[in-house]
Amino acid sequence: MNAMVALCHFCELHGPRTLFCTEALHPPSPSPSTQMGATIPGDRDRDADRDGEGLTMRANSSATQRGEMCDGCRSLPASHPGFVSIDDETGIRFLSHQHPRQPQLFSVVRQACVRSLSCEVCPGREGPIFFGDEQHGFVFSHTFFIKDSLARGFQRWYSIVLVAMDRIYLINSWPFLLRHLKLTIQSLQSTALKVFDSEQGVCPQRAVRMNSVFSPAVFPHQRSGNAARSLTSLTQHPNLWASLHSSFSWLLKACGSRLTEKLLEGAPTEDTLVLIEKQTEQEEEMNCWEGADGGASRSERHPSESELAHDFLCDDAKLEELPDPKFRSLRHLRQVLGAAEFRQLVWHVLMGNQVIWRGAEPSLIQSAFIVLKSLLPVGCVRSIPYSAQYEEAYKCNFLGLSPDVPIPTHVSSSGTTAEADVTLYNHLTSFFPAEFSVLVDVSSEGSCQNSAVANDDVSTLHQFTISSANTQPADRGPTLLNKLEVALSNENLSVDVVSHCLLCLKEEWMNKVKVLFKFSKVDGRGREDTQKVLALLGATGPGEEDNVRLLKFWMTGLSKTYKSHLMTAVRGGERSPSQ
């Protein structure tokens, strides 16, 4: 962090003065000579010592030019070289002495010192305050009092200032700085209070002052004697300045590393918003179960939809950790199943139909789901990776089953609703046939179990049978599926390039979903106007029926945040004309 920390004191003779200052020196860019070989630690220590000596010489010369100082205005002796600490991780050096080593910094810290102890005062005079400008920097200041039995009012006025040019960074660090500076201030005050109580026990100064005779002749002498007491004598701390150097150096290092800048490219996507909402729902539900008395334990209760979705979405990063055999990408899945079967399966996924995989290897089924769920927005994914019984389509659109689990007759022979919320949008188009499920049976090749085959040869070890009551014609399909197959069939495109193409296609169609949702659901337009919007979005023409079904299903994956934002904006727009 490009900042400086300073301890300031209001001297009764000389006014505001800087007592102790800590600054961070960042390492210079490596020169060609240092890039050729390693730096010797001894040389770096000697360089630090020389920097400390130069700092002392400059500080002493500037102090001499500004006149003599009393003991209350001085921290380190003139012969003291100062304190130097080196951060081995970053190479940053933290230097401490009474004054900054550069004249420009001396002027900045001096002005911050004067303002913190004179004109910029918070209510009660003790506490934090923020001030500054672009030219002289921004200052976080915390003023406080130290007990002194010889001072007027039995206390002296100090402040700790942190000067930086970044206003936003300094404001965001306010709670952190306040919490840790309070610890340093409380330590100084408690140590000085012990010394104060000890001195008052030996010679109470209040009674002495009340019995003494006041005269204008002796007042300057009395004031001069009281002003010459240093902070070291007030606290009786033999290593006071070394301790402050450690505290200030840690403060600069910790404050600089606690906040980092991140580059955000535009607004968050719908997938990001949905993930945040699901994580919040899961945390709230877990807190409710943990706080409930007499309820079922977490292992006894059935997992909620948000937990199932969250657990499945987190498995995307674990694809590489799954044992072989497994599916590695959409292209790999297409090569194993075949182009026609792959197109049939992906069509069901994009339409929101329930995709059932039944086999003896959960890891293989899980890898297939991880690959297939990349075709959909996060909000449209509801998965049960492996189950010992059939689950209805409204609970999941990806279902993994063990080999002996039977499929209900109403699933294999008739239509079933894959997404209950889709019925909310049936007014967009004419009636569509009921949505169906697709079943993928995975069987092991018995003749190859004992042969010397590669562990990752999925097509050799397993046989896949795809069955569905609804077959998709080869010459039809949504536009997104047709473009995806063109990318997958192009062997000149790598797997990463195909993944980025799919990401762009999803974002393109998700934007169309947002427009259609705003136009039909929020604004409540009729069927004719909706048809014009579909034509404008490029969803009409060949495969129009599938395009519209895709848009309707993907509407159910919009985040609650986006829907609430649209509703609020519309209500605000409706009220504004009447106002």
C-alpha positions as CSV (number, residue, x, y, z in Angstrom):
1,M,0.0,0.0,0.0
2,N,1.4,3.4,-1.0
3,A,0.8,5.1,2.4
4,M,2.7,6.5,5.4
5,V,1.9,6.2,9.1
6,A,3.0,8.9,11.6
7,L,2.7,9.5,15.3
8,C,2.1,13.2,16.0
9,H,2.2,15.3,19.2
10,F,1.0,18.8,20.1
11,C,3.9,20.4,22.0
12,E,3.0,23.2,24.4
13,L,6.1,25.2,23.2
14,H,6.4,24.3,19.5
15,G,2.9,23.3,18.5
16,P,2.1,20.2,16.3
17,R,5.2,18.1,15.6
18,T,5.8,14.7,14.0
19,L,7.4,12.2,16.4
20,F,7.7,9.0,14.4
21,C,7.1,8.1,10.8
22,T,7.0,4.8,8.9
23,E,7.0,4.5,5.2
24,A,7.2,1.6,2.7
25,L,9.9,1.5,-0.1
26,H,9.1,-0.8,-3.0
27,P,12.0,-2.6,-4.7
28,P,13.2,-1.1,-7.9
29,S,12.7,-2.8,-11.3
30,P,15.5,-5.5,-11.8
31,S,18.4,-4.3,-13.8
32,P,20.1,-6.6,-16.4
33,S,22.9,-7.3,-14.0
34,T,20.6,-8.5,-11.2
35,Q,18.6,-10.6,-13.7
36,M,21.8,-12.6,-14.5
37,G,22.4,-13.8,-10.9
38,A,20.9,-14.0,-7.5
39,T,21.1,-11.3,-5.0
40,I,23.3,-12.0,-2.0
41,P,21.4,-11.6,1.3
42,G,24.3,-9.9,2.9
43,D,24.4,-7.2,0.2
44,R,20.7,-6.6,0.6
45,D,21.2,-6.1,4.4
46,R,24.1,-3.7,3.7
47,D,22.0,-1.8,1.3
48,A,19.2,-1.5,3.9
49,D,21.7,-0.3,6.4
50,R,23.0,2.3,4.0
51,D,19.4,3.4,3.3
52,G,18.8,3.7,7.0
53,E,21.9,5.8,7.5
54,G,20.9,8.1,4.6
55,L,17.5,8.4,6.1
56,T,19.0,9.5,9.4
57,M,21.3,12.1,7.9
58,R,18.5,13.6,5.9
59,A,16.1,13.6,8.8
60,N,18.7,15.2,11.1
61,S,19.7,17.8,8.6
62,S,16.0,18.8,8.0
63,A,15.4,18.9,11.8
64,T,18.5,21.2,12.3
65,Q,17.2,23.6,9.7
66,R,13.8,23.8,11.4
67,G,15.3,24.7,14.7
68,E,16.0,23.0,18.0
69,M,13.4,20.6,19.5
70,C,12.6,19.9,23.1
71,D,12.4,16.4,24.5
72,G,8.7,16.3,24.0
73,C,9.2,16.9,20.2
74,R,11.9,14.3,19.7
75,S,11.6,10.5,19.4
76,L,15.0,9.1,18.4
77,P,18.4,10.5,19.3
78,A,20.3,12.3,16.6
79,S,22.8,9.4,16.4
80,H,20.1,6.7,16.0
81,P,20.0,5.2,12.5
82,G,16.3,4.4,12.6
83,F,14.6,1.1,12.0
84,V,14.5,-1.0,8.8
85,S,12.4,-4.1,8.2
86,I,12.4,-6.1,5.0
87,D,9.5,-8.2,3.7
88,D,11.1,-11.3,2.2
89,E,8.0,-12.2,0.2
90,T,7.7,-8.9,-1.7
91,G,11.1,-7.2,-1.1
92,I,9.4,-4.1,0.4
93,R,11.4,-2.3,3.0
94,F,9.7,-0.4,5.9
95,L,11.8,2.5,7.2
96,S,11.0,4.4,10.4
97,H,12.4,7.6,11.7
98,Q,11.2,10.9,13.1
99,H,10.7,12.5,9.6
100,P,10.2,11.2,6.1
101,R,13.3,10.9,4.0
102,Q,12.0,13.0,1.1
103,P,11.2,16.7,1.3
104,Q,7.9,16.3,-0.6
105,L,6.7,13.6,1.9
106,F,7.9,15.7,4.8
107,S,5.6,18.5,3.7
108,V,2.6,16.2,3.2
109,V,3.1,14.6,6.6
110,R,3.7,17.9,8.3
111,Q,0.4,19.3,6.9
112,A,-1.4,16.2,8.0
113,C,0.1,16.6,11.5
114,V,-1.0,20.2,11.8
115,R,-4.5,19.6,10.6
116,S,-5.0,16.5,12.8
117,L,-4.0,18.4,16.0
118,S,-5.4,21.8,15.3
119,C,-8.2,22.5,12.8
120,E,-9.6,19.0,12.1
121,V,-11.1,17.9,15.4
122,C,-13.9,15.3,15.9
123,P,-16.5,15.6,18.6
124,G,-15.0,15.0,22.0
125,R,-11.5,15.6,20.5
126,E,-10.7,11.9,20.7
127,G,-11.5,9.6,17.9
128,P,-11.1,9.0,14.1
129,I,-11.6,11.6,11.4
130,F,-11.0,11.7,7.6
131,F,-9.8,14.7,5.6
132,G,-7.6,15.6,2.7
133,D,-7.6,16.5,-1.0
134,E,-6.1,15.4,-4.3
135,Q,-3.0,17.6,-4.0
136,H,-1.8,16.9,-0.4
137,G,-3.2,13.4,-0.1
138,F,-6.0,12.0,2.1
139,V,-5.6,11.4,5.8
140,F,-7.1,8.9,8.3
141,S,-6.4,10.5,11.7
142,H,-7.1,9.2,15.2
143,T,-6.5,11.6,18.0
144,F,-6.1,10.6,21.7
145,F,-4.7,11.7,25.0
146,I,-1.9,10.4,27.1
147,K,-1.9,10.9,30.9
148,D,1.0,13.1,32.2
149,S,1.1,14.2,35.9
150,L,3.2,17.3,35.0
151,A,1.1,18.5,32.0
152,R,-1.7,21.1,32.1
153,G,-4.9,19.1,32.6
154,F,-2.8,16.1,33.4
155,Q,-2.8,14.9,29.8
156,R,-1.0,15.5,26.5
157,W,-2.5,15.4,23.0
158,Y,-1.3,12.9,20.3
159,S,-2.6,11.5,17.0
160,I,-1.8,8.7,14.6
161,V,-2.2,9.7,11.0
162,L,-2.2,7.5,7.9
163,V,-1.6,9.4,4.6
164,A,-2.4,8.0,1.2
165,M,-3.3,9.3,-2.3
166,D,-6.1,6.8,-2.9
167,R,-9.2,8.1,-1.3
168,I,-11.5,5.1,-2.1
169,Y,-8.9,2.6,-0.8
170,L,-8.5,4.6,2.4
171,I,-12.2,4.9,3.0
172,N,-12.7,1.1,2.4
173,S,-9.9,0.4,4.9
174,W,-11.6,2.5,7.6
175,P,-12.9,-0.4,9.8
176,F,-9.6,-2.2,9.5
177,L,-7.5,0.8,10.4
178,L,-9.8,1.8,13.3
179,R,-9.8,-1.6,14.8
180,H,-6.0,-2.0,14.8
181,L,-5.1,1.6,15.7
182,K,-7.3,1.4,18.7
183,L,-5.2,-1.5,19.9
184,T,-2.0,0.5,19.6
185,I,-3.6,3.6,21.3
186,Q,-5.1,1.5,24.1
187,S,-1.7,0.0,24.7
188,L,0.0,3.4,25.0
189,Q,-2.7,4.8,27.2
190,S,-2.7,1.9,29.6
191,T,1.0,1.9,29.9
192,A,1.1,5.7,30.6
193,L,-1.8,5.4,33.0
194,K,0.3,3.0,35.2
195,V,3.1,5.5,35.3
196,F,0.7,8.4,36.0
197,D,-0.9,6.5,38.9
198,S,2.6,5.6,40.3
199,E,3.7,9.3,40.2
200,Q,0.5,10.6,41.7
201,G,0.9,8.1,44.5
202,V,4.3,9.5,45.3
203,C,3.6,13.2,44.8
204,P,0.0,14.3,44.1
205,Q,0.3,17.2,41.6
206,R,-3.2,18.5,42.1
207,A,-2.5,19.5,45.7
208,V,0.9,20.9,44.8
209,R,-0.6,23.2,42.1
210,M,-3.4,24.4,44.3
211,N,-1.0,25.3,47.1
212,S,1.6,27.0,44.8
213,V,1.7,30.7,44.2
214,F,1.0,31.8,40.6
215,S,2.9,34.8,39.2
216,P,3.5,36.0,35.7
217,A,7.3,35.9,36.3
218,V,7.5,32.1,36.9
219,F,4.8,31.0,34.4
220,P,7.1,30.7,31.4
221,H,9.6,28.7,33.4
222,Q,6.9,26.4,34.6
223,R,5.5,25.9,31.2
224,S,8.9,25.2,29.7
225,G,9.6,22.6,32.3
226,N,6.4,20.8,31.7
227,A,6.7,20.8,27.9
228,A,10.0,18.9,27.9
229,R,8.7,15.4,28.8
230,S,9.0,12.8,26.1
231,L,6.6,9.9,25.3
232,T,9.2,7.4,26.4
233,S,9.3,8.9,29.9
234,L,5.5,9.0,30.0
235,T,5.2,5.3,29.3
236,Q,8.5,4.0,30.8
237,H,8.7,1.7,27.8
238,P,12.4,0.9,27.0
239,N,11.6,-0.3,23.4
240,L,8.8,2.0,22.6
241,W,9.9,3.1,19.2
242,A,10.9,-0.4,18.1
243,S,7.5,-1.6,19.1
244,L,5.8,1.2,17.1
245,H,7.9,0.5,14.1
246,S,6.8,-3.2,14.2
247,S,3.2,-2.1,14.6
248,F,3.2,0.5,11.9
249,S,5.1,-1.8,9.4
250,W,2.6,-4.6,10.0
251,L,-0.3,-2.1,9.5
252,L,1.1,-1.0,6.1
253,K,1.7,-4.6,5.0
254,A,-1.7,-5.9,6.1
255,C,-3.7,-3.0,4.9
256,G,-2.0,-3.3,1.5
257,S,-2.7,-7.0,1.1
258,R,-6.3,-7.2,2.5
259,L,-7.8,-5.5,-0.6
260,T,-7.0,-6.5,-4.1
261,E,-8.3,-5.1,-7.5
262,K,-10.1,-7.4,-9.9
263,L,-11.0,-6.8,-13.5
264,L,-14.7,-7.3,-14.1
265,E,-15.7,-7.4,-17.7
266,G,-19.2,-6.0,-17.8
267,A,-22.2,-6.9,-15.6
268,P,-22.5,-10.4,-14.0
269,T,-24.0,-13.1,-16.2
270,E,-27.2,-14.9,-15.4
271,D,-25.2,-18.0,-14.5
272,T,-23.3,-16.0,-11.9
273,L,-26.5,-14.5,-10.4
274,V,-28.2,-17.9,-10.2
275,L,-25.2,-19.5,-8.5
276,I,-25.1,-16.7,-5.9
277,E,-28.9,-17.2,-5.2
278,K,-28.6,-21.0,-4.9
279,Q,-25.6,-20.6,-2.5
280,T,-27.5,-18.1,-0.4
281,E,-30.6,-20.4,-0.3
282,Q,-28.5,-23.4,0.7
283,E,-26.8,-21.5,3.5
284,E,-30.1,-20.2,4.9
285,E,-31.6,-23.7,4.8
286,M,-28.6,-25.2,6.6
287,N,-28.8,-22.5,9.3
288,C,-32.5,-23.3,9.7
289,W,-31.9,-27.0,10.1
290,E,-29.0,-26.4,12.5
291,G,-31.1,-24.1,14.7
292,A,-34.2,-26.4,14.7
293,D,-34.8,-28.5,17.9
294,G,-36.2,-32.0,17.7
295,G,-36.0,-32.2,13.9
296,A,-34.4,-34.8,11.8
297,S,-30.6,-34.7,11.5
298,R,-28.9,-33.6,8.3
299,S,-28.1,-37.2,7.3
300,E,-31.7,-38.3,7.9
301,R,-33.5,-35.6,5.9
302,H,-33.8,-35.6,2.1
303,P,-31.6,-33.0,0.3
304,S,-33.3,-30.0,-1.1
305,E,-33.4,-29.0,-4.7
306,S,-31.0,-26.1,-4.1
307,E,-28.5,-28.5,-2.4
308,L,-28.7,-31.0,-5.2
309,A,-28.2,-28.3,-7.8
310,H,-25.4,-26.7,-5.9
311,D,-23.6,-30.0,-5.4
312,F,-23.9,-30.9,-9.0
313,L,-22.7,-27.6,-10.3
314,C,-19.6,-27.8,-8.0
315,D,-18.7,-31.1,-9.7
316,D,-17.7,-29.3,-12.9
317,A,-14.3,-28.6,-11.4
318,K,-14.0,-32.3,-10.5
319,L,-14.2,-33.7,-14.0
320,E,-10.5,-34.3,-14.2
321,E,-10.5,-36.0,-10.8
322,L,-13.1,-38.6,-11.9
323,P,-11.6,-42.1,-12.6
324,D,-11.5,-43.6,-16.0
325,P,-13.5,-44.4,-18.1
326,K,-15.2,-41.1,-18.4
327,F,-16.4,-38.6,-21.0
328,R,-14.0,-35.6,-21.4
329,S,-15.9,-33.3,-23.6
330,L,-18.9,-32.9,-25.9
331,R,-16.8,-34.0,-28.8
332,H,-15.8,-37.1,-27.0
333,L,-19.4,-37.9,-26.1
334,R,-20.4,-37.4,-29.8
335,Q,-17.7,-39.7,-31.0
336,V,-18.7,-42.5,-28.6
337,L,-22.5,-42.3,-29.1
338,G,-22.4,-41.4,-32.8
339,A,-23.6,-38.3,-34.6
340,A,-27.3,-39.3,-34.9
341,E,-27.7,-40.5,-31.3
342,F,-25.8,-37.5,-30.0
343,R,-28.0,-35.1,-31.8
344,Q,-31.1,-36.9,-30.5
345,L,-29.8,-36.7,-26.9
346,V,-28.8,-33.0,-27.1
347,W,-32.2,-32.1,-28.5
348,H,-33.8,-33.6,-25.4
349,V,-31.4,-31.7,-23.2
350,L,-32.1,-28.3,-24.9
351,M,-35.9,-28.8,-24.9
352,G,-35.9,-29.5,-21.1
353,N,-36.8,-33.2,-21.3
354,Q,-35.7,-35.5,-18.5
355,V,-32.4,-37.2,-19.4
356,I,-32.0,-40.6,-17.7
357,W,-28.8,-42.5,-17.6
358,R,-28.9,-46.1,-16.2
359,G,-25.7,-48.0,-15.6
360,A,-23.4,-49.6,-13.0
361,E,-20.7,-46.9,-13.0
362,P,-21.7,-43.7,-11.2
363,S,-18.5,-41.9,-12.3
364,L,-19.2,-42.5,-16.0
365,I,-22.7,-41.2,-15.6
366,Q,-21.5,-38.2,-13.6
367,S,-19.0,-37.3,-16.3
368,A,-21.8,-37.4,-18.9
369,F,-23.9,-35.1,-16.9
370,I,-21.1,-32.6,-16.3
371,V,-20.5,-32.5,-20.1
372,L,-24.2,-32.3,-21.0
373,K,-25.1,-29.6,-18.4
374,S,-22.7,-27.2,-20.1
375,L,-25.4,-27.0,-22.8
376,L,-27.9,-25.3,-20.5
377,P,-27.9,-22.1,-18.3
378,V,-27.2,-22.8,-14.7
379,G,-30.8,-22.0,-13.7
380,C,-32.2,-24.8,-15.9
381,V,-30.0,-27.5,-14.4
382,R,-31.6,-29.8,-11.7
383,S,-29.6,-33.0,-11.3
384,I,-29.6,-36.2,-9.2
385,P,-26.3,-37.8,-10.2
386,Y,-27.1,-41.3,-9.0
387,S,-30.1,-42.7,-7.3
388,A,-31.5,-46.1,-6.3
389,Q,-35.1,-45.2,-7.3
390,Y,-36.7,-43.2,-10.0
391,E,-37.4,-39.5,-9.4
392,E,-40.1,-37.5,-11.1
393,A,-39.2,-35.0,-13.8
394,Y,-40.2,-32.0,-11.8
395,K,-37.4,-32.8,-9.4
396,C,-34.6,-33.2,-11.9
397,N,-33.9,-33.1,-15.6
398,F,-30.7,-35.1,-15.2
399,L,-31.2,-38.4,-13.4
400,G,-28.7,-41.2,-12.9
401,L,-30.0,-44.7,-11.9
402,S,-28.5,-48.0,-11.0
403,P,-29.0,-50.8,-13.6
404,D,-31.8,-52.6,-11.7
405,V,-34.1,-49.6,-11.3
406,P,-37.3,-49.9,-13.4
407,I,-38.6,-47.0,-15.4
408,P,-42.3,-46.2,-14.7
409,T,-44.7,-46.9,-17.6
410,H,-46.0,-43.3,-17.7
411,V,-42.5,-42.1,-18.4
412,S,-41.5,-44.6,-21.1
413,S,-44.8,-44.5,-23.0
414,S,-46.4,-41.0,-22.5
415,G,-45.4,-37.4,-22.1
416,T,-44.4,-35.8,-18.8
417,T,-43.8,-32.2,-17.9
418,A,-40.0,-31.6,-17.5
419,E,-40.4,-28.1,-16.1
420,A,-43.5,-27.0,-14.2
421,D,-42.8,-23.4,-14.8
422,V,-43.0,-23.8,-18.6
423,T,-46.8,-23.8,-18.4
424,L,-46.7,-20.1,-17.4
425,Y,-45.5,-19.3,-20.9
426,N,-47.8,-21.4,-23.0
427,H,-49.6,-18.3,-24.2
428,L,-46.6,-17.4,-26.4
429,T,-47.2,-20.0,-29.0
430,S,-49.8,-22.6,-30.1
431,F,-50.1,-26.0,-28.3
432,F,-47.0,-28.2,-28.4
433,P,-46.9,-32.0,-27.9
434,A,-46.1,-33.1,-24.4
435,E,-42.4,-33.2,-23.5
436,F,-40.8,-36.6,-23.2
437,S,-37.9,-38.3,-21.5
438,V,-34.9,-40.0,-23.0
439,L,-33.3,-43.1,-21.6
440,V,-29.6,-44.0,-22.0
441,D,-28.8,-47.6,-20.9
442,V,-25.1,-48.3,-20.3
443,S,-24.1,-51.9,-20.4
444,S,-20.6,-53.4,-20.1
445,E,-19.1,-55.4,-22.9
446,G,-18.5,-58.8,-21.5
447,S,-16.0,-59.9,-24.1
448,C,-13.7,-57.0,-23.4
449,Q,-13.7,-57.1,-19.6
450,N,-10.6,-59.4,-19.4
451,S,-8.8,-58.2,-22.6
452,A,-5.9,-55.7,-22.6
453,V,-7.7,-52.5,-23.4
454,A,-7.1,-49.0,-22.4
455,N,-8.8,-47.9,-19.2
456,D,-10.2,-44.8,-20.9
457,D,-11.6,-46.5,-24.0
458,V,-15.3,-45.8,-23.2
459,S,-16.6,-47.2,-26.5
460,T,-14.8,-50.5,-26.1
461,L,-15.8,-51.1,-22.5
462,H,-19.4,-50.0,-22.7
463,Q,-22.4,-50.1,-25.0
464,F,-25.0,-47.3,-25.1
465,T,-28.6,-47.8,-26.0
466,I,-30.8,-44.6,-26.4
467,S,-34.5,-44.9,-26.4
468,S,-37.3,-42.3,-26.3
469,A,-41.0,-42.1,-27.1
470,N,-40.4,-38.9,-29.0
471,T,-37.9,-39.1,-31.9
472,Q,-36.4,-35.9,-33.4
473,P,-36.3,-35.6,-37.2
474,A,-32.8,-35.3,-38.5
475,D,-33.6,-32.3,-40.7
476,R,-35.0,-30.2,-37.9
477,G,-33.8,-28.8,-34.6
478,P,-33.1,-25.5,-32.8
479,T,-30.6,-23.1,-34.4
480,L,-28.3,-23.5,-31.4
481,L,-28.0,-27.2,-31.9
482,N,-27.3,-26.9,-35.7
483,K,-24.5,-24.4,-35.0
484,L,-23.0,-26.5,-32.2
485,E,-22.8,-29.6,-34.5
486,V,-21.0,-27.5,-37.1
487,A,-18.4,-26.6,-34.5
488,L,-18.1,-30.2,-33.2
489,S,-17.7,-31.7,-36.6
490,N,-14.9,-29.3,-37.5
491,E,-11.7,-31.1,-36.4
492,N,-9.6,-28.0,-36.9
493,L,-11.2,-26.5,-33.8
494,S,-9.8,-27.6,-30.5
495,V,-11.9,-28.6,-27.5
496,D,-11.3,-25.3,-25.8
497,V,-12.4,-23.3,-28.9
498,V,-15.6,-25.4,-29.1
499,S,-16.2,-24.6,-25.4
500,H,-15.9,-20.9,-26.1
501,C,-18.2,-21.2,-29.1
502,L,-20.8,-22.9,-27.0
503,L,-20.4,-20.1,-24.3
504,C,-21.0,-17.4,-26.9
505,L,-24.1,-19.3,-28.3
506,K,-25.5,-19.6,-24.8
507,E,-25.0,-15.9,-24.1
508,E,-26.6,-15.0,-27.5
509,W,-29.7,-17.1,-26.8
510,M,-29.9,-16.0,-23.2
511,N,-30.1,-12.4,-24.4
512,K,-33.0,-13.5,-26.6
513,V,-34.7,-15.1,-23.6
514,K,-34.4,-11.9,-21.7
515,V,-36.0,-9.8,-24.5
516,L,-38.8,-12.3,-24.9
517,F,-39.5,-12.4,-21.2
518,K,-39.6,-8.7,-20.9
519,F,-41.8,-8.4,-24.0
520,S,-44.3,-11.1,-23.2
521,K,-44.3,-11.6,-19.4
522,V,-43.5,-8.2,-18.1
523,D,-45.2,-6.0,-20.7
524,G,-48.0,-8.5,-21.4
525,R,-48.0,-8.2,-25.2
526,G,-50.3,-10.3,-27.4
527,R,-49.5,-13.3,-29.6
528,E,-49.2,-11.2,-32.8
529,D,-46.7,-8.8,-31.3
530,T,-44.8,-11.8,-29.7
531,Q,-44.5,-13.4,-33.2
532,K,-43.0,-10.2,-34.5
533,V,-40.4,-10.2,-31.7
534,L,-39.6,-13.8,-32.4
535,A,-39.0,-12.9,-36.1
536,L,-36.8,-10.0,-35.0
537,L,-34.8,-12.3,-32.7
538,G,-34.2,-14.8,-35.5
539,A,-36.2,-17.6,-33.9
540,T,-38.6,-18.1,-36.8
541,G,-38.0,-20.0,-40.0
542,P,-36.6,-23.6,-40.1
543,G,-36.9,-25.2,-36.7
544,E,-39.1,-22.4,-35.4
545,E,-41.1,-24.7,-33.1
546,D,-37.9,-26.0,-31.4
547,N,-36.5,-22.5,-31.1
548,V,-39.6,-21.3,-29.3
549,R,-39.6,-24.3,-27.0
550,L,-36.0,-23.7,-26.2
551,L,-36.7,-20.1,-25.3
552,K,-39.7,-21.0,-23.2
553,F,-37.6,-23.6,-21.2
554,W,-34.7,-21.3,-20.8
555,M,-37.0,-18.6,-19.4
556,T,-37.3,-20.8,-16.3
557,G,-33.6,-20.4,-15.7
558,L,-33.6,-16.6,-15.3
559,S,-32.4,-15.4,-12.0
560,K,-34.8,-14.1,-9.4
561,T,-32.6,-10.9,-9.2
562,Y,-33.2,-10.2,-12.9
563,K,-36.9,-10.8,-12.7
564,S,-37.3,-8.7,-9.7
565,H,-35.3,-5.9,-11.3
566,L,-37.6,-5.9,-14.3
567,M,-40.7,-5.9,-12.3
568,T,-39.4,-3.0,-10.1
569,A,-38.4,-1.0,-13.2
570,V,-41.8,-1.5,-14.8
571,R,-43.7,-0.5,-11.6
572,G,-41.5,2.6,-11.2
573,G,-42.1,3.6,-14.8
574,E,-45.9,3.2,-14.4
575,R,-45.9,5.4,-11.3
576,S,-43.8,8.2,-12.7
577,P,-46.3,9.6,-15.2
578,S,-49.0,9.9,-12.5
579,Q,-46.7,11.6,-10.2
